[in-house]
């Protein structure tokens, strides 16, 4: 895998207005910490939360966890100030909620430009509405900074007037479309959160379903959901063992000047080796 690869099995939302939560996040086993300035923060606490999120990023202590700041929409009274402060703080990414057009992504990109030295944070986009899903291709192609799509299925279910079921049958089209577009554009894609923090069985079912669809991980709202998500999106011992065999067989063939290998009677090409190396990276086997 390339140096840019990151495990994003578990992405935990943490309200940036809660100092204890920000400190606790340094000890949790999630792959991503999303410092939230939007839904989890009351209007009167927005400025304080913004400063706290920036201070948390600058202060460090989060180890290898990926730090993402979810800002308010740019058409709110807080959005542009959020982006300016977040960009200067230098998280790994800035997450823009309720994206419905490429223009919104480009506006965020422009707002970030000049404040990050030309590199700086990547862009993550939340897709939460019918318009967002229908315009997903143009959104995904809107900026070279874009790295990840994040699903907001709770809002989508409401907008569709659908019924929210654990098997998520009404969302299958949106789920498949999100993964298809993400893969076409070389992006990661995260499943939406599971709201019932006491229903581990339901969480596990949705995590497994999301992995079957091709999602890279799941957004979470409580630390108790981290373990089940990490387990569901991690390859099994059997998958890891087979991936090692595939990589070994392909590398042996390469040393002999061949572009193909044969393993258990099946042809192994470069694409199989790439997929196997990703399995090993997901398992933490670099």
N, C-alpha and C positions, 0 to 999 in steps of 0.2 A: 504493500500500500504506500501511497505518497505520504509526505510529512503532514499534509493537510487533513488527513483522515482523523475524525473524532467519533468516539462513541457517544451517541445521543439517545440511549435507551430510556433514560428517565430525566425529564425536564420539569423541575419543581418550581411552581410559582410561589414567591415569597413577597408579602406586602412590604414595600420599602419603608413604610411609615412605622414598622415594628422593629425596633432595635434588637430585641431578643431574638426575633426570627432571623434577622440578618446574621447575627452571631452564631446561632445554632446551625445555619446552613453550612458553616465551615467544617462541621463534624459529620455531615450526612453523606451517604454513599450515592447520591444522585450524580449523574454525569453533567447535568446543566442546572444552574440556578438562574431563574428568571426573576429579577428584581422588578416588581410590578409598581408602576406609577398610575395605572389606569383603574380597572374595575375594583381593585382591593383598597383603594385610597379615596377617602372622602374629599370633596372639593376644598374644604378649608385646610386640609392637610397636604395638598399637592406640593406646595413649595418646600415644605419641610421634608417630604418624602424624596423629592428630587435631589435635595442637598445630601440626604442620607445615602441614597443610592450611589451618587458620585463619590462620596467619602468611602463607602464600602469598597468600591472598585479600586480606588486609589490606595486604600489601606492594605489590600491584599489579604492573604491568609486563607484563600479558598483552594489552594493546591492546584490540582490539574482540572478542577471543575471549570466548565465553560460558563462565563458570566455574560448574561444578556439583560439589557434593560428594556422593559416594555414601556414605551412612552405613550402619551395620550395622542389622539389623532391630531393632525396638524391644523384642522379647522376648529379646534377647541381653544379656549383661552390659555391653555398650558402647553400645547404641543410644541411650538417652536422653541420655547425656553427649555423644555425637556430635552429636545434634540441637541441644542447647543451645549447644555451642561453634560449630557451623556456622552457626546462625541469627545469633548475635552477630557472627560474622565478616562476614556479608553477601554470600555468593555470589549469583549470579543464580538458582540453584535448588538444592534438596536432592533427591537421588535415593534413593528408598526401594526396596530390592530385594525380590523374591519376594512381591509384593503379591497377596493372595488375597481381599480383602474391602474393602468401603467403610469398615468400622470401622477398619481399619488406617490408611487415609488420614486419616480424621477424628481418630484418635489422634495422628498426626504433626502435623496442623494445630493441634490443641490444644496440643501440646508446643511448637510454634513461637510460638504466640500470647503476646503480652506481652513477648517478647524481641526483637522486630523493629520496634517502634514502629507496628505496625498495617499495615505494607506488607511490606517485606522480601522474602526469597526466594520464588520459586514452588516448586511441588511437581512433581517428575517421578516416575513410577511404572514400575518394572520388572515386566513380566508374563512369568512364566517357568514356570508350572505349569498343568496342566489346570484346576484350580479357578480360577485367575486368569483364564484365557481364558473359562471359562463364566460368570464373574461380571463380565465386562468392562464392561458397561453401567453397573452400579451403581458400580463403581470409578471410571469416567470422570466420573460425576456427583457424586462424593463431596465435592468441595471446590472453591470458586471459585479457589483458589490453583493448581489443577492446570493445567499447561501442556503436558505432553508425556508420551507413553507410549513406553517403551523395551522392545524385545523381547529376551527371553533364550531364544533357540531351542535352545541347547545343552542346557539343563536340560529343556526341553519334549520334545525328541527322546528323551532318556533316560527320562523319565517315561512317554512313550507306548509305549516299547519299539519305536520305529520305527528305520529305517535312515537314517543321516545321509548324504544324497547331495547333490551340488552343485546339482542341479535342484530339490531340496527339495519334491518332490511330496507327501510326507506332511504338509507344513506349509502347503500352499496354503489350506486352510480357515482355519487360525489367522491367516495373513497377511492374507487378505481380510477376516476378521472384525475384526482390529485396525485396519485402515485404515478400514473402514466405521464403526466406533464412534468413532474419532478424528475423522473428518469430521463425524459427526452432532453431536459435542460441541464442535466448534471447536478441537480439539487438534492438535498436531503428533505424528508417530509415527516412530520410528527403528527401522530394521532391526537384527537382532542381528549380533554380530561374526562374522568369518570367521577360523577358528583357524589356518589354514595360512599363515604369513607369507611363505613362499617361493613360493606359488602365486598369482602375480598374475593369471593367466588366470582361475582359479576365482573370485578376488575380484571381478574385473570382471564376470564372468557374473552373480554374485549381486547386485552393485550395480545392473546394468541390469535384472535381474529385479525387484528391489525398487522401482526407479523405475517400472517398468511397472505394478506393483501399486498404486502411489500413495504409497509411503513418501517422507518428506522428506529422509532421509539414512541413514547407517549408523554404528553404533558400531564402533570399531576398537581393536586391541590393539598396534599397532606403527606408528611414524612412516612406514614405507615404504608403508603402506596409504592414507595421506592423499591423495596425488596422484590415484591411480585413483578413489577415492571422490568427490573434488571434481569430477573430469572427468565421471564417470557421472551425477552428480546436477545438473550444470549444463546449462542449455539450450544447444543448438547455435547456431551463427551464423544458420542459417536460421530457427530458432524465434525468436530475438531480433529478427531483421529483420521477421518476420511480426507479432510482438507490437507492435512500434513502429507498423506500419501500422494495426493494429486500434485501438490507442489514439488515433492521430492521426485516424482516420476517425470514431471515436465522439465525440471531443472537438469535432471540427468540426461534427458533427450537433448536439451540445449547444449550441454557440454559436448555432446557428440555431433553438434552441428545440425540437429534435426529440429523442425518446427512442430513436430507432433510426437506424442508418446502414446503408449498403449498400457492401460491399467485395467485388470480384470476383464480383458477382452473388449474394452471400450476405448475409443479414440479420445485423447486429451489434447486440446488446443490451448492457445494463449488465453482465450476467454474463460476457459475452465480454471486455469491457474489464477487469473485475476479474481474470479469469484471465490476461489479457495483461500487466497490471501486475505480477502475481506473477512471471511469467516474467522480466520486466525486473529485478525486485528480486533474483531468484535469480542473474541474470547480473551483479549488481553495478551495473546501469544504473538509478540512482535518478532 
